[in-house]
């Protein structure tokens, strides 16, 4: 299993991370500017990890903790 994109927008985590790094965006800015993580929210934990580690393809389910 490869999890590599926001299913609502189709934007890959690599694309979002690249744009986010160039613009010095955090998760909220990615949500506001690109729409990733703004709808169903399933990609938010992946985006958080991508911002923290640079990973852009995931092979396990990551659940967001309350």
N, C-alpha and C positions, 0 to 999 in steps of 0.2 A: 504494500500500500504506500503510495506517495501522496502526501498532502502538501500542496505547493501553492495554493491560491485561495483567495476569497471567492466563495462560490456565488455570492450575490453580484459581485462586480466583474468577476473573471480576471481581476488583476492578480498577477502572481506575487508571492511574498518577495521574490527577488526584485521585481519592478518597484514595489512599495518601499522596500528597504533602500534601494538605490536612490529613489526620489527623496525619501526621508533623510538619508545621510547628507545628500547635497543641500537640502533646505534646513537641516538641523531640526527636523520635526520629531515630536514625541507621538505616542499613540493617539492622543486626542487630535493632534494636527493631521495625522494620517486619516483619521475618521472624517474630519471636517473637509479636508482638501481632496481626498481621493475616494471617499465613501467606503473604504475597506473597514470592516468591523462596525459599520453604522446600522446595518439592518438586522440580520438574524443573530449576529454576535459569535457565531461558532469559530470564526477565525481570530478573535481577540487574543486568546492565549498563545496562538502561534505567532501573531504579530508581536506580542510582548517578548516572546523568546527570541524572535528574529532581531528585534531592536537590541536585546541584551547580549546576544551571542553571535549574530551574523548568520545563523542557520536560516536557510530558506526552503528546505525540503525536509519534511518530517515523516517518520515511519511508524508513529504511534499516535494514539488519540491523547490529546492533552485537554483535560477538563479545567475550566475556569473555576477557581474557588471563590466563594462569596466573600 
